[in-house]
């Protein structure tokens, strides 16, 4: 993987005015994946929206790491349930269309 598409954690933390240890803690909880290349740490661009949400939860709402972990788990579970609901609704719609023909 090329480091061109990756976000350097040091630069990300400087931009958001947070400590690098915050990203390390997120990694320790399994909430983000840190990629190490050439003795530097990076985040994948796809992770940025969720990392920025977690930054706001921690620094703006004063939610601790355990709380962020629980919230992230619940949000992921909600997303899976929404995907399952959409798939079920699509199957039902297909069934109803075939039944009316």
Beta strands, then each sheet from edge to edge (+ up, - down):
strand 1: 6-8
strand 2: 35-37
strand 3: 40-44
sheet 1: 1+ 3- 2+
end
